[in-house]
Amino acid sequence: MDVKAVDHIAINAVDIEQSVLFYEEVMGFPLVKRIPNGNNVLVYLRMNSDTMLELFDHEKEIKYCTHPEDASGTAHIALSVSSIQHWNEHLIKHNVEFTLPLCSLEHLGKNVLLFRDPNGVIIELCEDL
């Protein structure tokens, strides 16, 4: 018995269209499909060949909030990238605000940067040193 891969990551979207735009234009995730889900819609974007991003349209039911660093639960989503310097420049061009600017974490063997998506989810991009 084993886990083969991460199938999808689900995010509650405060504003579904703003979230889709961010993940398509800033992150480069292509839109795969929109599926009606009762009064809402589910939006799927492809992160890579194995993993989808699932956005839930709850704009009338939830509000934007941040997750304190000292609280339990998911701290961030980490994505491995091949050129973190390129990503850093790309995110700056898109006026993304960093929660941790590009830095080297030698004790972890990684270069990293962190930022929030439009829903308050912290995303880490990392690259091996």
DSSP file with accessible surface (Angstrom, degrees, kcal/mol):
  #  RESIDUE AA STRUCTURE BP1 BP2  ACC     N-H-->O    O-->H-N    N-H-->O    O-->H-N    TCO  KAPPA ALPHA  PHI   PSI    X-CA   Y-CA   Z-CA
    1    1 A M              0   0  243      0, 0.0     2,-0.3     0, 0.0     0, 0.0   0.000 360.0 360.0 360.0 124.3    0.0    0.0    0.0
    2    2 A D        -     0   0  131      0, 0.0     2,-0.6     0, 0.0     0, 0.0  -0.973 360.0-109.7-148.6 162.2    1.5    3.3   -1.1
    3    3 A V        -     0   0  132     -2,-0.3     3,-0.1     1,-0.1     0, 0.0  -0.850  26.6-168.1 -92.8 123.5    0.7    6.9   -2.1
    4    4 A K        -     0   0  190     -2,-0.6     2,-0.3     1,-0.3    -1,-0.1   0.866  57.6 -39.5 -82.1 -39.1    1.4    7.3   -5.8
    5    5 A A        -     0   0   55     45,-0.0     2,-0.7     0, 0.0    -1,-0.3  -0.976  65.2 -78.3-171.9 170.5    1.1   11.1   -6.1
    6    6 A V        -     0   0   85     -2,-0.3     3,-0.1     1,-0.2    46,-0.1  -0.807  39.8-167.9 -84.2 118.1   -0.7   14.2   -5.0
    7    7 A D        -     0   0  114     -2,-0.7    45,-2.3     1,-0.3     2,-0.3   0.941  60.3 -21.3 -74.8 -51.1   -3.9   14.2   -7.1
    8    8 A H  E     -a   52   0A  75     43,-0.2     2,-0.4    39,-0.0    -1,-0.3  -0.991  47.5-136.1-156.7 160.2   -5.1   17.7   -6.4
    9    9 A I  E     -a   53   0A  39     43,-1.9    45,-3.3    -2,-0.3     2,-0.4  -0.990  26.0-149.4-118.2 128.2   -4.9   20.6   -4.0
   10   10 A A  E     -a   54   0A  51     -2,-0.4     2,-0.4    43,-0.2    45,-0.2  -0.856  14.5-176.8-106.1 134.1   -8.2   22.3   -3.1
   11   11 A I  E     -a   55   0A   9     43,-2.8    45,-2.7    -2,-0.4     2,-0.6  -0.995  26.3-130.4-129.9 131.6   -8.5   25.9   -2.2
   12   12 A N  E     -a   56   0A  86     -2,-0.4     2,-0.4    43,-0.2    45,-0.2  -0.720  31.3-143.9 -76.6 119.5  -11.6   27.9   -1.2
   13   13 A A  E     -a   57   0A   0     43,-2.9    45,-1.4    -2,-0.6     3,-0.3  -0.745  18.8-164.3 -92.6 130.5  -11.7   30.9   -3.4
   14   14 A V  S    S+     0   0   36     -2,-0.4     2,-0.4     1,-0.3    -1,-0.2   0.915  95.5  16.5 -72.4 -44.7  -12.9   34.3   -2.1
   15   15 A D  S  > S-     0   0   62      1,-0.1     4,-2.4    43,-0.0    -1,-0.3  -0.938  75.1-162.1-130.5 105.4  -13.2   35.6   -5.6
   16   16 A I  H  > S+     0   0    4     -2,-0.4     4,-2.8    -3,-0.3     5,-0.2   0.890  88.8  48.3 -60.4 -42.6  -13.2   32.7   -8.1
   17   17 A E  H  > S+     0   0  100      2,-0.2     4,-2.5     1,-0.2    -1,-0.2   0.912 112.2  48.6 -68.6 -39.8  -12.4   34.9  -11.2
   18   18 A Q  H  > S+     0   0  105      2,-0.2     4,-2.3     1,-0.2    -1,-0.2   0.909 113.5  48.7 -63.7 -39.0   -9.6   36.7   -9.5
   19   19 A S  H  X S+     0   0    0     -4,-2.4     4,-2.7     2,-0.2     5,-0.2   0.921 111.0  48.5 -67.9 -44.0   -8.2   33.3   -8.3
   20   20 A V  H  X S+     0   0    4     -4,-2.8     4,-2.6     1,-0.2     5,-0.3   0.941 112.3  49.8 -61.4 -45.1   -8.5   31.7  -11.8
   21   21 A L  H  X>S+     0   0   85     -4,-2.5     4,-3.0    -5,-0.2     5,-0.6   0.925 111.5  48.8 -59.2 -45.0   -6.7   34.8  -13.3
   22   22 A F  I  X>S+     0   0   25     -4,-2.3     4,-1.8     1,-0.2     5,-1.8   0.950 114.7  43.4 -60.3 -49.8   -3.9   34.6  -10.7
   23   23 A Y  I  <5S+     0   0    4     -4,-2.7     6,-2.9     3,-0.2    -1,-0.2   0.833 120.3  42.1 -72.2 -29.1   -3.3   30.9  -11.2
   24   24 A E  I  <5S+     0   0   74     -4,-2.6     4,-0.5    -5,-0.2    -2,-0.2   0.956 127.0  27.7 -76.1 -54.0   -3.5   31.1  -15.0
   25   25 A E  I  <5S+     0   0  119     -4,-3.0    -3,-0.2    -5,-0.3    -2,-0.2   0.886 131.7  30.8 -81.6 -41.8   -1.5   34.3  -15.6
   26   26 A V  I  <<S+     0   0   11     -4,-1.8    -3,-0.2    -5,-0.6    -4,-0.1   0.923 132.0  30.2 -84.5 -46.5    0.9   34.5  -12.6
   27   27 A M  S   <S-     0   0    7     -5,-1.8    -3,-0.2     2,-0.1    -4,-0.1   0.647  97.9-130.2 -90.0 -16.6    1.4   30.8  -11.9
   28   28 A G        +     0   0   53     -4,-0.5    -4,-0.2    -6,-0.3    -3,-0.1   0.738  50.6 152.5  76.8  23.3    1.0   29.5  -15.5
   29   29 A F        -     0   0   17     -6,-2.9    -1,-0.2    16,-0.1    18,-0.2  -0.759  41.8-131.0 -88.0 117.5   -1.5   26.8  -14.6
   30   30 A P        -     0   0   77      0, 0.0    16,-2.5     0, 0.0     2,-0.3  -0.417  20.6-111.5 -71.0 142.1   -3.8   26.1  -17.6
   31   31 A L  E     +B   45   0A  66     14,-0.2    14,-0.3     1,-0.2     3,-0.1  -0.544  35.7 177.1 -70.0 130.6   -7.5   26.0  -17.1
   32   32 A V  E     -     0   0A  65     12,-3.3     2,-0.3     1,-0.4    13,-0.2   0.824  55.3 -29.1-102.2 -51.2   -8.8   22.4  -17.6
   33   33 A K  E     -B   44   0A 109     11,-1.4    11,-3.0     2,-0.0     2,-0.4  -0.992  39.8-135.9-165.0 159.3  -12.5   22.6  -16.7
   34   34 A R  E     -B   43   0A 101     -2,-0.3     9,-0.2     9,-0.2     7,-0.0  -0.991  24.3-167.0-119.5 131.3  -15.3   24.3  -14.8
   35   35 A I  E     -B   42   0A  60      7,-3.0     7,-2.9    -2,-0.4    -2,-0.0  -0.979  22.7-122.0-124.5 123.1  -17.9   22.0  -13.2
   36   36 A P  E     -B   41   0A 112      0, 0.0     5,-0.3     0, 0.0     2,-0.2  -0.364  27.4-175.5 -59.1 139.7  -21.2   23.2  -11.7
   37   37 A N  E >   -B   40   0A  72      3,-2.9     3,-1.9     1,-0.3     2,-0.3  -0.663  55.1 -74.0-140.4  76.8  -21.5   22.2   -8.0
   38   38 A G  T 3  S-     0   0   77      1,-0.3    -1,-0.3    -2,-0.2     0, 0.0  -0.518 115.5 -11.3  68.0-125.0  -24.9   23.2   -6.8
   39   39 A N  T 3  S+     0   0  165     -2,-0.3    -1,-0.3    -3,-0.1     2,-0.2   0.450 136.8  56.3 -83.3  -2.3  -24.9   27.0   -6.4
   40   40 A N  E <  S-B   37   0A  32     -3,-1.9    -3,-2.9    18,-0.0     2,-0.3  -0.511  75.5-126.6-117.7-174.0  -21.2   27.1   -6.9
   41   41 A V  E     -B   36   0A  26     -5,-0.3    16,-1.9    16,-0.2     2,-0.5  -0.984   7.7-142.6-137.9 146.0  -18.6   26.0   -9.4
   42   42 A L  E     -BC  35  56A  19     -7,-2.9    -7,-3.0    -2,-0.3     2,-0.5  -0.936  17.9-161.0-104.4 134.4  -15.4   23.9   -9.2
   43   43 A V  E     -BC  34  55A   0     12,-2.4    12,-3.1    -2,-0.5     2,-0.5  -0.969   1.3-159.4-119.1 130.1  -12.5   25.1  -11.3
   44   44 A Y  E     +BC  33  54A  36    -11,-3.0   -12,-3.3    -2,-0.5   -11,-1.4  -0.936  10.2 179.6-113.2 130.8   -9.7   22.8  -12.2
   45   45 A L  E     -BC  31  53A   0      8,-2.4     8,-3.3    -2,-0.5     2,-0.6  -0.962  30.4-118.1-125.5 145.4   -6.2   24.0  -13.3
   46   46 A R  E     + C   0  52A  95    -16,-2.5     6,-0.2    -2,-0.4     3,-0.1  -0.727  26.1 179.2 -89.6 120.8   -3.3   21.8  -14.2
   47   47 A M  S    S-     0   0   33      4,-2.3     2,-0.3    -2,-0.6     5,-0.2   0.858  70.8 -33.5 -83.4 -41.9   -0.3   22.3  -12.0
   48   48 A N  S    S-     0   0   84      3,-1.5    -1,-0.3   -19,-0.0     3,-0.1  -0.887  84.3 -65.9-160.4-169.8    1.9   19.6  -13.7
   49   49 A S  S    S+     0   0  100     -2,-0.3     3,-0.1     1,-0.2    -3,-0.0   0.749 131.6  30.6 -65.2 -21.1    1.3   16.3  -15.4
   50   50 A D  S    S+     0   0  101      1,-0.1     2,-0.4    -4,-0.0    -1,-0.2   0.662 111.6  61.6-107.7 -22.0    0.2   14.6  -12.1
   51   51 A T        -     0   0   16     -3,-0.1    -4,-2.3   -43,-0.0    -3,-1.5  -0.925  53.7-164.4-125.6 136.5   -1.4   17.3  -10.0
   52   52 A M  E     -aC   8  46A  23    -45,-2.3   -43,-1.9    -2,-0.4     2,-0.5  -0.781  17.3-135.7-108.7 155.2   -4.5   19.5  -10.4
   53   53 A L  E     -aC   9  45A   3     -8,-3.3    -8,-2.4    -2,-0.3     2,-0.6  -0.953  20.0-158.4-106.6 128.7   -5.5   22.7   -8.5
   54   54 A E  E     -aC  10  44A  16    -45,-3.3   -43,-2.8    -2,-0.5     2,-0.5  -0.949   4.0-164.1-112.6 117.9   -9.1   22.7   -7.5
   55   55 A L  E     -aC  11  43A   0    -12,-3.1   -12,-2.4    -2,-0.6     2,-0.5  -0.908   7.2-150.5-103.9 128.6  -10.7   26.1   -6.7
   56   56 A F  E     -aC  12  42A  46    -45,-2.7   -43,-2.9    -2,-0.5     2,-1.1  -0.843  13.0-135.5 -96.6 130.3  -14.0   26.2   -4.9
   57   57 A D  E     +a   13   0A  25    -16,-1.9   -16,-0.2    -2,-0.5   -43,-0.1  -0.724  50.8 139.0 -86.4  97.2  -16.3   29.1   -5.7
   58   58 A H    >>  +     0   0   32    -45,-1.4     3,-2.2    -2,-1.1     4,-2.1  -0.070  15.0 136.7-124.4  29.8  -17.5   30.2   -2.2
   59   59 A E  T 34 S+     0   0   78      1,-0.3    -1,-0.1     2,-0.2   -45,-0.1   0.788  77.2  43.1 -57.8 -26.1  -17.3   34.0   -2.7
   60   60 A K  T 34 S+     0   0  186      1,-0.1    -1,-0.3    -3,-0.1   -46,-0.1   0.546 119.0  44.5 -93.5  -4.8  -20.7   34.6   -1.0
   61   61 A E  T <4 S+     0   0  123     -3,-2.2     2,-0.3   -47,-0.1    -2,-0.2   0.639 111.6  39.4-113.1 -21.8  -20.0   32.1    1.8
   62   62 A I     <  -     0   0   59     -4,-2.1     2,-0.3   -49,-0.2    -1,-0.1  -0.861  62.9-145.2-127.8 165.9  -16.4   32.8    3.0
   63   63 A K        -     0   0  173     -2,-0.3     2,-0.1    -3,-0.1    -3,-0.0  -0.906  34.1 -88.2-128.3 159.1  -14.2   35.8    3.5
   64   64 A Y        +     0   0  109     -2,-0.3     2,-0.3   -50,-0.0    56,-0.1  -0.373  54.2 159.5 -63.8 135.4  -10.5   36.3    3.1
   65   65 A C        -     0   0   89     54,-0.6     2,-0.3    -2,-0.1     0, 0.0  -0.981  32.4-128.9-152.2 158.2   -8.4   35.5    6.1
   66   66 A T        -     0   0   72     -2,-0.3    55,-0.1    55,-0.0    54,-0.1  -0.792  21.3-124.9-107.2 156.5   -4.8   34.7    6.9
   67   67 A H        -     0   0   74     53,-0.4    55,-0.0    -2,-0.3     6,-0.0  -0.893  28.2-123.4-102.8 114.2   -3.6   31.7    8.8
   68   68 A P    >   -     0   0   71      0, 0.0     3,-1.7     0, 0.0    -1,-0.0  -0.272  15.8-127.2 -58.0 142.9   -1.3   32.6   11.8
   69   69 A E  T 3  S+     0   0  184      1,-0.3    -2,-0.0     0, 0.0     6,-0.0   0.772 108.3  52.7 -63.2 -26.0    2.1   31.0   11.7
   70   70 A D  T 3  S+     0   0  152      2,-0.0    -1,-0.3     5,-0.0     2,-0.2   0.279  91.5  98.0 -96.1  13.4    1.7   29.6   15.2
   71   71 A A  S <  S-     0   0   43     -3,-1.7    -4,-0.0     1,-0.1     2,-0.0  -0.648  78.2-107.3 -97.2 156.2   -1.7   27.9   14.5
   72   72 A S  S    S+     0   0  110     -2,-0.2     2,-0.2     3,-0.0    -1,-0.1  -0.285  76.6  56.5 -73.7 166.5   -2.2   24.3   13.7
   73   73 A G  S    S-     0   0   65     -6,-0.0     2,-0.3    -2,-0.0    -6,-0.0  -0.604  99.6  -9.6 108.2-169.6   -3.2   23.2   10.2
   74   74 A T        -     0   0  108     -2,-0.2     3,-0.1     1,-0.2    -3,-0.1  -0.470  50.2-170.9 -67.8 127.6   -1.5   23.7    6.8
   75   75 A A        -     0   0   68      1,-0.3     2,-0.3    -2,-0.3    47,-0.2   0.874  62.5 -36.5 -85.6 -42.4    1.4   26.2    7.0
   76   76 A H        -     0   0   74     45,-0.1     2,-0.5     2,-0.0    -1,-0.3  -0.977  51.5-107.3-169.4 168.7    2.0   26.5    3.2
   77   77 A I  E     -d  123   0B  31     45,-2.2    47,-3.3    -2,-0.3     2,-0.5  -0.958  34.1-153.6-108.5 123.7    2.0   24.7   -0.1
   78   78 A A  E     -d  124   0B  53     -2,-0.5     2,-0.5    45,-0.2    47,-0.2  -0.882   9.3-169.8-105.1 128.8    5.5   24.1   -1.4
   79   79 A L  E     -d  125   0B  33     45,-3.2    47,-2.3    -2,-0.5     2,-0.4  -0.971  19.0-133.9-118.5 127.5    6.2   23.8   -5.2
   80   80 A S  E     -d  126   0B  97     -2,-0.5     2,-0.3    45,-0.2    47,-0.2  -0.644  29.7-175.4 -79.6 130.2    9.5   22.7   -6.5
   81   81 A V        -     0   0   21     45,-2.9    47,-0.3    -2,-0.4     3,-0.3  -0.846  29.8-138.3-125.7 162.9   10.7   24.9   -9.4
   82   82 A S  S    S+     0   0  111     -2,-0.3     2,-0.3     1,-0.2    -1,-0.1   0.704  96.0  27.9 -96.2 -20.5   13.7   24.7  -11.8
   83   83 A S     >  +     0   0   49      1,-0.1     4,-2.0    43,-0.1    -1,-0.2  -0.680  59.4 173.7-141.9  85.9   14.6   28.4  -11.9
   84   84 A I  H  > S+     0   0    4     -2,-0.3     4,-2.8    -3,-0.3     5,-0.1   0.843  81.6  58.4 -66.4 -30.3   13.7   30.3   -8.7
   85   85 A Q  H  > S+     0   0   93      2,-0.2     4,-2.2     1,-0.2    -1,-0.2   0.927 106.5  48.7 -64.3 -41.7   15.4   33.5   -9.9
   86   86 A H  H  > S+     0   0  109      1,-0.2     4,-2.5     2,-0.2    -2,-0.2   0.927 112.4  48.6 -61.4 -44.4   13.2   33.5  -13.0
   87   87 A W  H  X S+     0   0   50     -4,-2.0     4,-3.0     2,-0.2     5,-0.3   0.910 108.0  54.8 -62.2 -41.9   10.1   33.0  -10.8
   88   88 A N  H  X S+     0   0   22     -4,-2.8     4,-2.2     1,-0.2    -2,-0.2   0.950 111.6  43.4 -57.0 -48.9   11.3   35.8   -8.4
   89   89 A E  H  X S+     0   0   93     -4,-2.2     4,-2.3     1,-0.2    -1,-0.2   0.900 113.7  52.1 -64.0 -41.2   11.5   38.3  -11.3
   90   90 A H  H  X S+     0   0   47     -4,-2.5     4,-1.2     2,-0.2    -2,-0.2   0.921 110.5  47.2 -62.0 -45.2    8.2   37.0  -12.8
   91   91 A L  H  <>S+     0   0    0     -4,-3.0     5,-2.5     1,-0.2     3,-0.2   0.892 109.9  53.1 -66.9 -37.9    6.4   37.5   -9.5
   92   92 A I  H ><5S+     0   0   89     -4,-2.2     3,-2.1    -5,-0.3    -1,-0.2   0.932 106.2  53.4 -62.0 -43.2    7.8   41.0   -9.0
   93   93 A K  H 3<5S+     0   0  163     -4,-2.3    -1,-0.2     1,-0.3    -2,-0.2   0.801 108.9  50.0 -61.0 -29.2    6.6   41.9  -12.5
   94   94 A H  T 3<5S-     0   0   72     -4,-1.2    -1,-0.3    -3,-0.2    -2,-0.2   0.232 115.8-117.5 -94.2  12.6    3.1   40.8  -11.4
   95   95 A N  T < 5 +     0   0  143     -3,-2.1     2,-0.3     1,-0.2    -3,-0.2   0.809  51.8 169.0  57.4  34.2    3.3   42.8   -8.2
   96   96 A V      < -     0   0   19     -5,-2.5     2,-0.5    -6,-0.1    -1,-0.2  -0.630  31.3-132.4 -77.1 132.6    3.1   39.8   -5.9
   97   97 A E        -     0   0  173     -2,-0.3    19,-0.9    19,-0.2     2,-0.3  -0.784  19.5-137.9 -89.6 127.6    3.9   40.6   -2.3
   98   98 A F  E     -E  115   0B  53     -2,-0.5    17,-0.3    17,-0.2    -1,-0.0  -0.615  19.0-166.5 -86.0 140.3    6.3   38.2   -0.7
   99   99 A T  E    S+     0   0B  65     15,-2.2    16,-0.2     1,-0.4    -1,-0.1   0.673  96.6  16.3 -90.4 -22.9    5.9   36.9    2.8
  100  100 A L  E    S-E  114   0B  66     14,-1.9    14,-2.6    -3,-0.1    -1,-0.4  -0.878  88.2-139.0-145.5 110.2    9.5   35.7    2.6
  101  101 A P  E     -     0   0B  83      0, 0.0    11,-0.1     0, 0.0    14,-0.0  -0.210  48.9 -63.2 -63.2 164.4   11.7   37.2   -0.2
  102  102 A L  E    S+     0   0B  48     11,-0.1     2,-0.3     9,-0.1    11,-0.2  -0.203  75.1 152.1 -50.3 126.2   14.0   35.0   -2.2
  103  103 A C  E     -E  112   0B  43      9,-2.3     9,-2.7    -3,-0.1     2,-0.5  -0.967  45.0-108.8-153.1 167.1   16.7   33.6    0.2
  104  104 A S  E     -E  111   0B  54     -2,-0.3     2,-0.8     7,-0.2     7,-0.3  -0.890  17.4-166.7-105.2 125.5   19.0   30.7    0.7
  105  105 A L  E >>> +E  110   0B  45      5,-3.6     5,-1.8    -2,-0.5     3,-1.5  -0.785  12.3 177.1-108.3  82.2   18.2   28.2    3.4
  106  106 A E  G >45S+     0   0  153     -2,-0.8     3,-0.6     1,-0.3    -1,-0.2   0.840  74.8  61.2 -59.7 -35.2   21.5   26.3    3.4
  107  107 A H  G 345S+     0   0  159      1,-0.3    -1,-0.3    -3,-0.1    -2,-0.0   0.747 113.8  37.8 -65.5 -19.7   20.5   24.1    6.4
  108  108 A L  G <45S-     0   0  107     -3,-1.5    -1,-0.3     2,-0.2    -2,-0.2   0.471 109.7-123.2-103.5  -8.7   17.7   22.8    4.2
  109  109 A G  T <<5S+     0   0   28     -4,-0.8    20,-2.1    -3,-0.6     2,-0.3   0.819  72.3 114.8  71.0  32.0   19.7   22.8    1.0
  110  110 A K  E   < -EF 105 128B  58     -5,-1.8    -5,-3.6    18,-0.3     2,-0.4  -0.966  61.7-144.1-136.7 148.0   17.1   25.1   -0.7
  111  111 A N  E     +EF 104 127B  40     16,-2.9    16,-2.2    -2,-0.3     2,-0.3  -0.927  41.8 177.0 -97.7 135.6   16.6   28.5   -2.2
  112  112 A V  E     -EF 103 126B   1     -9,-2.7    -9,-2.3    -2,-0.4     2,-0.3  -0.940  26.8-176.6-140.1 159.2   13.0   29.6   -1.3
  113  113 A L  E     - F   0 125B   0     12,-1.7    12,-2.5    -2,-0.3     2,-0.4  -0.961  13.8-157.3-149.3 150.0   10.5   32.4   -1.6
  114  114 A L  E     +EF 100 124B  23    -14,-2.6   -15,-2.2    -2,-0.3   -14,-1.9  -0.980  17.1 159.0-131.3 146.4    7.0   32.6   -0.1
  115  115 A F  E     -EF  98 123B   0      8,-2.0     8,-3.4    -2,-0.4     2,-0.4  -0.950  35.4-106.6-154.2 167.4    3.9   34.7   -1.1
  116  116 A R  E     - F   0 122B  65    -19,-0.9     6,-0.2    -2,-0.3   -19,-0.2  -0.834  23.5-138.1-102.5 142.9    0.2   34.6   -0.6
  117  117 A D    >   -     0   0    5      4,-2.5     3,-1.9    -2,-0.4   -98,-0.1  -0.269  45.8 -85.1 -81.6 179.3   -2.4   33.8   -3.3
  118  118 A P  T 3  S+     0   0   25      0, 0.0   -99,-0.1     0, 0.0    -1,-0.1   0.635 130.3  53.7 -63.9  -9.9   -5.5   36.0   -3.6
  119  119 A N  T 3  S-     0   0   13      2,-0.1   -54,-0.6  -105,-0.1     3,-0.1   0.342 121.8-101.7-104.8   2.7   -7.2   33.7   -1.0
  120  120 A G  S <  S+     0   0    7     -3,-1.9   -53,-0.4     1,-0.3     2,-0.3   0.456  73.1 144.8  91.3   1.0   -4.5   34.1    1.7
  121  121 A V        -     0   0   40    -55,-0.1    -4,-2.5     1,-0.1     2,-0.5  -0.581  48.4-130.7 -74.6 128.7   -2.9   30.7    1.0
  122  122 A I  E     - F   0 116B  18     -2,-0.3   -45,-2.2   -47,-0.2     2,-0.5  -0.713  23.3-165.3 -83.6 128.3    0.9   30.8    1.4
  123  123 A I  E     -dF  77 115B   5     -8,-3.4    -8,-2.0    -2,-0.5     2,-0.5  -0.956   3.0-159.8-115.2 130.5    2.8   29.4   -1.5
  124  124 A E  E     -dF  78 114B  29    -47,-3.3   -45,-3.2    -2,-0.5     2,-0.5  -0.927   1.3-161.5-107.6 132.5    6.4   28.5   -1.3
  125  125 A L  E     -dF  79 113B   1    -12,-2.5   -12,-1.7    -2,-0.5     2,-0.3  -0.955  20.0-178.5-107.0 133.2    8.6   28.1   -4.4
  126  126 A C  E     -dF  80 112B  12    -47,-2.3   -45,-2.9    -2,-0.5     2,-0.3  -0.966  16.9-173.6-136.9 152.5   11.7   26.1   -3.7
  127  127 A E  E     - F   0 111B  44    -16,-2.2   -16,-2.9    -2,-0.3   -45,-0.1  -0.996  33.8-106.9-142.8 137.6   14.8   25.0   -5.7
  128  128 A D  E       F   0 110B 104     -2,-0.3   -18,-0.3   -47,-0.3   -19,-0.1  -0.348 360.0 360.0 -63.0 143.2   17.6   22.8   -4.6
  129  129 A L              0   0  109    -20,-2.1    -1,-0.1   -24,-0.1   -25,-0.0  -0.365 360.0 360.0 -66.7 360.0   20.9   24.5   -3.9
